[in-house]
Amino acid sequence: MEVHRCQGTTADGKPCNAKARPGSTWCPWHDPVMSQQRAEWSAKGGKHRSNQSRAKKQLPAEPLSAAELHSWLGVVFRRLLTGQTEPGVATAMAELAKASDLEERMAEIERRLGKAS
């Protein structure tokens, strides 16, 4: 059985080396019929690569207290220093920690205002 190559060209003008889809002369990346599906793949792929998505993957699934979140932030910081975590992931973790601090401060203010009334 002969393997057919895609008739498309790469961004630098070279012939595409991918196998053509069955019944087509195009691979999935060049087939005009698949343009909508490629757009969906791109959108989905981009969401799973975001810094916040990567940061969430490093956290446990259950909710964390502010103290636990800060402990994890310490772990992420150490991983950043050793090159095991990307800077963008550490930044996303720091943003999450700031948001957690803000929520705790607001809760404390509301608690104090409730007692003063």
BELNORCOR-V211994 format. One record per residue. N is the residue number from 1. RES is the residue in one small letter. SS is DSSP state (@ for helix, = for strand, . for the rest). OMEGA is omega as a letter, one per 30 degrees, with the letter a starting at -180 (none if undefined). Layout:
# BELNORCOR-V211994
n:N res:RES ss:SS omega:OMEGA
n:N res:RES ss:SS omega:OMEGA
This chain:
# BELNORCOR-V211994
n:1 res:m ss:. omega:a
n:2 res:e ss:. omega:l
n:3 res:v ss:. omega:a
n:4 res:h ss:. omega:l
n:5 res:r ss:= omega:l
n:6 res:c ss:. omega:l
n:7 res:q ss:. omega:l
n:8 res:g ss:. omega:l
n:9 res:t ss:= omega:l
n:10 res:t ss:. omega:a
n:11 res:a ss:. omega:l
n:12 res:d ss:. omega:l
n:13 res:g ss:. omega:l
n:14 res:k ss:. omega:l
n:15 res:p ss:= omega:l
n:16 res:c ss:. omega:a
n:17 res:n ss:. omega:a
n:18 res:a ss:. omega:l
n:19 res:k ss:= omega:l
n:20 res:a ss:. omega:l
n:21 res:r ss:. omega:l
n:22 res:p ss:. omega:l
n:23 res:g ss:. omega:a
n:24 res:s ss:. omega:l
n:25 res:t ss:. omega:a
n:26 res:w ss:. omega:l
n:27 res:c ss:. omega:a
n:28 res:p ss:. omega:a
n:29 res:w ss:. omega:a
n:30 res:h ss:. omega:a
n:31 res:d ss:. omega:a
n:32 res:p ss:@ omega:a
n:33 res:v ss:@ omega:a
n:34 res:m ss:@ omega:a
n:35 res:s ss:@ omega:l
n:36 res:q ss:@ omega:a
n:37 res:q ss:@ omega:l
n:38 res:r ss:@ omega:l
n:39 res:a ss:@ omega:l
n:40 res:e ss:@ omega:l
n:41 res:w ss:@ omega:a
n:42 res:s ss:@ omega:a
n:43 res:a ss:@ omega:a
n:44 res:k ss:@ omega:a
n:45 res:g ss:@ omega:l
n:46 res:g ss:@ omega:a
n:47 res:k ss:@ omega:a
n:48 res:h ss:@ omega:l
n:49 res:r ss:. omega:a
n:50 res:s ss:. omega:l
n:51 res:n ss:@ omega:l
n:52 res:q ss:@ omega:l
n:53 res:s ss:@ omega:l
n:54 res:r ss:@ omega:l
n:55 res:a ss:@ omega:l
n:56 res:k ss:@ omega:a
n:57 res:k ss:@ omega:a
n:58 res:q ss:@ omega:a
n:59 res:l ss:. omega:l
n:60 res:p ss:. omega:a
n:61 res:a ss:. omega:a
n:62 res:e ss:. omega:a
n:63 res:p ss:. omega:a
n:64 res:l ss:. omega:l
n:65 res:s ss:. omega:l
n:66 res:a ss:@ omega:l
n:67 res:a ss:@ omega:l
n:68 res:e ss:@ omega:l
n:69 res:l ss:@ omega:l
n:70 res:h ss:@ omega:l
n:71 res:s ss:@ omega:l
n:72 res:w ss:@ omega:l
n:73 res:l ss:@ omega:l
n:74 res:g ss:@ omega:l
n:75 res:v ss:@ omega:a
n:76 res:v ss:@ omega:l
n:77 res:f ss:@ omega:l
n:78 res:r ss:@ omega:l
n:79 res:r ss:@ omega:l
n:80 res:l ss:@ omega:a
n:81 res:l ss:@ omega:a
n:82 res:t ss:. omega:l
n:83 res:g ss:. omega:a
n:84 res:q ss:. omega:l
n:85 res:t ss:. omega:l
n:86 res:e ss:. omega:l
n:87 res:p ss:@ omega:l
n:88 res:g ss:@ omega:l
n:89 res:v ss:@ omega:l
n:90 res:a ss:@ omega:l
n:91 res:t ss:@ omega:l
n:92 res:a ss:@ omega:l
n:93 res:m ss:@ omega:l
n:94 res:a ss:@ omega:l
n:95 res:e ss:@ omega:l
n:96 res:l ss:@ omega:l
n:97 res:a ss:@ omega:l
n:98 res:k ss:@ omega:l
n:99 res:a ss:@ omega:l
n:100 res:s ss:@ omega:l
n:101 res:d ss:@ omega:a
n:102 res:l ss:@ omega:l
n:103 res:e ss:@ omega:l
n:104 res:e ss:@ omega:l
n:105 res:r ss:@ omega:l
n:106 res:m ss:@ omega:l
n:107 res:a ss:@ omega:l
n:108 res:e ss:@ omega:l
n:109 res:i ss:@ omega:l
n:110 res:e ss:@ omega:l
n:111 res:r ss:@ omega:a
n:112 res:r ss:@ omega:l
n:113 res:l ss:@ omega:l
n:114 res:g ss:@ omega:l
n:115 res:k ss:@ omega:a
n:116 res:a ss:@ omega:a
n:117 res:s ss:. omega:none
